[in-house]
Amino acid sequence: MASRYLEPRLERASRADMRRLQTRRLREQVAHAARHSPFYRKKLRGARVDPRRVRTLDDLARLPFTTKDELKDDQAAHPPWGELLAVPFAEVLRVHLTSATTGRPLAFLDTAEDWHGFYHSYARSLYAYGVRKSDMVMAAFSYGPWIGYWSGFYAAQDLGCLVYPAGGLSTEQRLDALVSYPITVLGCTPSYALFLAEAAGKRGLDLAKQTKLRITWHTGEPGASIPATKEKIETAFGARAYDLPGLTEIAAWGFECDAQSGLTHVHEDYVYPEVLDEADRPVKPGERGELVFTSLYRKAMPLLRYRTRDIVHLADRRCPCGRTLVAFEGGVHARLDDMKKVRGIIVYPRRIEELVRPHRDVDEFQIIFRRVDGLDDILVRLDPSPALARGERDGLRQTLAKDLQLGLGIRVSVEVGDPGCLPRWDHKARRVKDERTEVPF
């Protein structure tokens, strides 16, 4: 019987063995960053940290945090790569950009070994979903400098799969390929999966019946870790959907497994995770906090104690799959950068999606933070299913308004437009707008 683990020695390592591996790699990474990265040489000197004193994982707390704003400032002051670069430029193989919503995206460089680490950790995730060499895989992400397409393509290739290159294809061409070829695995953002299903319906295609898909994986957004969104995707494609969280600047750091027990495992041999409370103290199992990563493998642009701004829930239970890796309950729960304050209430867009998606008559939605008569207000615009009769729209509006008020603890305005009134996305969705000129949070 085939193993459910790509690398059982690492995925089922004892805590003692994993800590030994992490400690060795941490020492190497800190020494490398201090010696070869002008950014970290200055940063560690400014924090009065002697890198030679970082000998154990507990010593990690001696190091200062690294933030995305610091990296942006570094690249703006020393274009185009900044002073973070810790290898000669001739040794880098690839460049990828973060998918920034505002401002200039970060550029990240990798050596050949760095790039192998990124896509191999991704391949381990795909294998955990059940992807095997016999599968035919379509990575339906945008073709360009963003890492989503490339990492998915290379990861599937790393497993020996037959890969159908679809980065530059239109939605119509991708649909034709899905019904014409024996493609069994599809990767894309959750928003694009729903858009693909909607576009297929308009053509009279039933993807659950007319394709051979058995697995879909989704990254770039938290949608596939939201039960109602996952259910919509699985129903539309007749396949099991999986969430794959990752960061361009860190790694494809986590994965669900085929047990789908609600846990997200962490590739601890590639990244060392800390989950910290508001006072930057480690949380206990069962508690939530901000996820902070230290890269244990990337040499071109090493990152030490990188604040992801993601909120996770450190698991206090084992997964039935048998993996011993650190795990989080339900993936990424929220982003501190997405946090909004409305009339004294903290609101996260992900929570709104959790409340909207169970309504099957909603095809798409938009969230607008605004001011009405001097008061903060949340407007949720709905793009209804064409199957919903016009006379039923007000009932949907009232029902969802009640659900949102109960779920958020604040009154929300709801509008229902005509079918197709809101945009769709083939990359990360842009569902949230903040029209307030002065934002309190």
Number of C-alpha atoms within 10 A of each C-alpha: 3 6 9 16 20 17 12 13 11 18 21 16 15 14 12 9 13 18 17 14 15 20 21 14 19 25 19 15 22 24 16 18 25 21 13 18 22 16 19 24 17 13 17 19 12 10 11 12 16 13 21 10 11 19 15 14 15 9 13 20 14 15 18 17 16 19 16 14 10 12 19 19 13 18 19 14 12 12 12 11 20 21 20 22 22 20 18 10 13 7 12 18 14 13 15 19 17 17 18 9 9 6 7 13 14 24 21 21 24 25 21 15 14 21 21 18 19 24 23 21 22 28 25 23 29 28 23 21 25 16 24 20 14 11 21 22 28 26 28 27 27 21 16 13 16 18 26 29 22 18 23 28 27 21 25 28 18 16 19 14 19 17 19 18 16 20 18 13 15 13 17 13 11 19 19 13 17 21 17 12 12 14 21 19 27 23 25 26 29 31 25 21 25 24 20 24 21 17 15 18 13 10 11 9 17 16 21 16 12 13 21 20 23 19 23 29 25 26 25 23 20 23 22 29 27 21 15 19 21 21 16 20 26 21 14 20 25 20 22 20 28 27 29 26 25 19 15 20 23 23 25 29 26 27 28 27 25 18 13 16 14 17 25 29 25 25 23 22 19 22 25 24 19 22 24 21 16 9 7 13 12 16 17 15 14 12 17 20 23 24 22 23 24 24 26 27 24 26 24 27 25 24 26 25 20 21 19 19 17 18 20 23 24 25 21 14 13 14 20 12 15 13 18 18 22 22 28 27 21 21 27 21 20 19 18 13 11 14 14 18 14 19 12 10 11 13 18 18 17 19 15 18 20 18 19 23 21 16 14 12 19 19 19 22 23 20 19 18 19 18 17 10 6 7 9 15 19 19 17 24 21 27 21 25 17 13 8 14 10 13 8 10 19 13 11 19 17 14 13 22 21 15 16 23 14 13 14 17 12 18 17 17 16 21 18 18 15 13 16 14 14 16 13 19 16 19 20 19 16 13 18 14 12 14 11 14 8 8 13 10 10
